[in-house]
Amino acid sequence: MSNRIAFLGCGSMNEAILGGLLEGGTNPTEVVATVRRAERAAELAERYAGIMAIAGSEEPDNNKQAAKGAGVVILGVKPVGIAELAREISGSLSPDAIVISVAAAVSIAQLEAALPPGQPVIRTMPNTPAKLGRGVVSVSAGTNCSPEQLQRAKDILGAVGTVVEIPEEQVDALGAISGSGPAYAFYLAEAMAAAGVELGLDEELALLLARETVAGAGLMLAEPGAEPSALRKAVTSPNGTTERAIATFDDRGMPAIIAAGARAAADRAAEITKQLG
């Protein structure tokens, strides 16, 4: 199998994977990326010396050119354009090339229907902390993906964080937790900052306190063996201020609110998959 890796579309997620791979020692001459604009291609070529970056404005068949001879092809355009892109490159793919999609809501069946029969396909769901090498990326193997091909995908995606293998039917649930989850943390920081202002703190100070506290707590959670409940209990003294705050959150139904939000996110993902089909 070829060592060449093609990134078709190089938005924030595909660029995060590309950057992580190069940082991990992948030979840049084995990497090709396609984009729409010549300025973006030049930017990538300068930032990641040695890779080939091809703009659609200069090479109309840039995706086909990039896919030809690649061992791994990572589809990174918007979900609505994934099937069309898959059909576009079908004639250029090697039979054993692994096609990986990082697009939300596009099912394995939809990918396989747009590709040649027998093409190995892997559906993934990354999240935005991948940009910092601290992401969570799920992998779900398609019908024709061998264990060796799945492992190669895991090795590639491991460059941006933790890789978990799940059956495709769990992708929407995972997306509701890790995919949308960073926004929940940002939402919490927003609410904490607003509460600080309400208590009389300067707006800039309140934002600083909220931001650094949420970020610091995240680092504590990232420690080996860390468990959220144990960490919470460690800073919740009996009859103390934190205990009073947590009790108020419980009384107002915060756990149920979070569960309802996650369910709504999962349901919306399923709706989008149907719309794309």
Beta strands, then each sheet from edge to edge (+ up, - down):
strand 1: 5-8
strand 2: 31-35
strand 3: 52-55
strand 4: 72-75
strand 5: 98-101
strand 6: 121-125
strand 7: 135-141
strand 8: 161-165
sheet 1: 3+ 2+ 1+ 4+ 5+ 6+ 7- 8-
end
